[in-house]
Amino acid sequence: MAMTRPRLTAYGMAVLAVALAGTGAWLVVLDGDGGQAVYFGVACVLASASVVLGVLVAAKRPADRTGALLASVGLAAIWIVFTDVYLDLAEHRPGLPGRAVMVTVSQGLWMLNYVPAALLMLLFPDGRPPPGRRWRAVAVAVPAVPALFIVLAGLDPAPFPAPFGGVRHAFGTLPPPLWTLLGPVEIALLPALLLLLVASAAAMVARYRRAGDPVRRAQLKWFALGALFLPATLLLCWLSYLLLDGPDLALAGLGATLVAIPAATAIAILRHDLYDVDRALSAAVTYGLVTTVLLGFYTAAAFVAGVTAGRSSPAAAATATAVCALVLSPLRARLQVRVDRRLYPARQAALAAIDGLRARMHAGEAVPEQLQEVLRAALRDPGLRVGYRLPGTDELVTASGAPFDPHGQAVAIRFGGTRIGVLVRGRTGTRELLRELADASALLVEVVRLRLDLRRALRDVEDSRARLLRAGYAERQRLERDLHDGAQQRLVSLGMALRLAQRHLPDGDVAKVLDQAVDELGTAVAELRQIAHGLRPSSLEEGLPAALAMLVRGVPIPVVLDVCPEPVPEDVATTAYYVASEAVANAVKHAAAGGIRLRVTRADGHLTVEVHDDGSGGATIEPGSGLAGLADRVAAAGGALSVASRPGSGTSVEAVLPCAS
C-alpha cells in the first residue's frame, strides 16, 4: 500500500485523535463529574465518525486530500472538548501541569471549529482551491486568521475571564502601546473569519458552475446536502428559543452536522451514485423552506397572542400554526415544483413531459408510443430506452413490436403489481429518478402494450385465416384429385361396363359383365366412404367416447383413456376428435413414447382435451406443421390450443373448446 502524504496525514490525525480521546477520558475520571463524562463521551463518538470516514477515504483514495480534511474535522472537535474537560479539571486543581498554557491558548480556540469546514468547502473535491490567485489567498487565510486570533487573544494584556482571572499569560503580554495598535486587529479578525466562510461557500458554488463533469457536479451536490445541516441547526436554535427559552436543541443540530458533513463528503468521494442526490437536495430545501415559514408564523402568532392577551399563549400559537400548516399543505407541491425547477431540472422536465404527452393523447394529437422519444428529449439522454412486456409472456419488445434487449441499468415498470415493461438508462439519470418516471409512465406503458397485444392478435387472426384458406384450397384440390382419379374413374368404368353388357345381351355373357360392374361399383362406394371419412369420421355417429375408443384401439403403444360420457355438439366432437388424433399420431411417430394418456373433461361450458405422452419432448408449434394446422382448427372453433414440451419430459397438448349446454 503506497503511503502518500495525504494518507499519512490522515493516519497521523487519527492517531492523535485517539490519543486525545484517551487522555480526555482519563481527565474525566480524575474530575469525577458525571455530566462532563456524558458530554465528553457523546462528543468523541460524534467526532470519531469524521475521523473514521477520513481514514476510509484516505485508504481508498491515497492521493486525495479530502481524507485528511475529514480527519481534521473530527480531530478539531475532539481537541475542543478535550480543552473543555481539561479546563474544568484545572478550575479545581491549580497545580495541574500545563494549566497556564491551556488557559492562554483556549481564549481563541473556538475558531478552530470553522477551519476544517471552511477548508472542505474551499478544497473539495480534489483537494485544491479553484483556479485563481484570490482563491489561493483564501486558502492561506482560512487557517492563518484563526491562528493569528489565538495568538493575539493569548497576548491580550487584560486578565483572563473567570475563573482563571489570576492565571498568568503563558507567553507574556504585549506592551500597552503595541496592544493599542494590534487590539483592533483582533476584533477585525472576527468579521474577517465570517467573510472567509462566505468566500469558501462561494468557492464551492463557483466550482459547481464550472464543473462540466456530471460526476463532479454530483459530488458537489452531496457536499451541499451535508452542509444544509448548518442552516437546519439555526432553525433548531430558533425553535428551541420559542419552546424552551434556550438554545438546547441547537446542540442536537450541531451534533448532526458533525456527522452529516463528513458522511456526505465520504459518499461524494466513494459512492456519488449511491442515491439520487438531486431528489434529496430538492426535498431538503423544500421542507426547509416550509419549516421556516411555519416557524415564522408561529413566532408571529405567539407575539400577537402575547400582545393581545398580555401573556404568551402557546396553545393559541400552536392552533394558529396548525391552521397555517393546513393552508400551506396544498402549496407545498407548488413549492416543490419551483424548487425542482432550480435544483432538480431533470425530474421536473421528465414529469412535465409525461403529463404533456398524456394531455396531447387526450386531445388526439399524440400516441402513447412516443413515450421513449419524449423522455429522451426531456432528460437529454438519447440512449434511454423503453421496453414493453407482451401480456401473457416474458417477451420484451419495442413500441413497434421489435425484440427488445434490456442490457444496461434497467428499472421495472409495474402496473397493479404486475411487471409490464422496463426503463433502461442511457447516459444520464439515476436509478431513483428512473423508478419515479417508471411509476409516472406506467399507465402509458400499459396502453402501449395492450395496443401491441391487440395488433398481434389481429395479425394472428389474419395469419390463421390465410392458413385456413390455403388449407381449404389444398383440401379441395386433394378431393378433386381423389374423386377424379378414384371414384370418378370407377363410375366411368362402371358406365362403360353396363353399355358393354347392353351390347352383349344376345351373347349370353351378361352375368359375367354384370359381376364385373358390381365389383367396380363396390370399389367406388368404398373409395367414396374413405373420402367422406376424411371430412368427418364415421365413428362419431356413435358419439365421441366410442370414436376415441376406436381411435386408440389400433395404437401400437398403451393408451390410458378417460372420456366424459356426456354428449357434446357435433362440431365440437369433430374438433376434439382431430385434436386427439393428431396428438396421438405425433406421439407414436415422433416422440418415441412408451405410453399415452388421453383425457376429455367438460366443465364451466368448455370441453378440454388433454393428451400427454412420456416421450422425448421438444415439440413446438411451427408454421406448416400438423400442430400449427391443429391450432388453426381449434382457433376457428373459438378455442385455444397450448403445447408444453420440454426435452426429456414428454409432451402435453391441451385444447380448450367452447361447449355450451
ZIRA-V434454 format. One line per field, one symbol per residue. burial: + if it has 16 or more other C-alpha atoms within 10 Angstrom, else -. Layout:
burial->???
//
This chain:
burial->-----++++++-++--++-++--++-++--+----++--++-++-++++++++++++++-++++++++++++++++++++++++++++++--------++-++++++++-+++++++++++++++-++++----+--++-+++-+++++++++++++--+---+--++++--++----+---+--+-----++--++-+++-+++-++-------+++++++++++++++-+++++++++-+----+-++--+++++++++++++++++--++--++++-++++++-+++-++++-+++-++++++-----+++-+++-++---+--+---+--++++++--+++++++++-++--++---------++-++-+++-+++++-+++++++-----++++-+--+-+---++++++---++++++++--+++++++-++-+++++++-++++++----------+--++----------+--++---++-++--+--++--+--------+--++--+--++-++--++--+----++-++--+++-++---+------+---+----+---+++++++++-+++-+++--+++-++++++-+---++++++++++++-+-------+++++++++---+++-+-+----++++++++++--
//
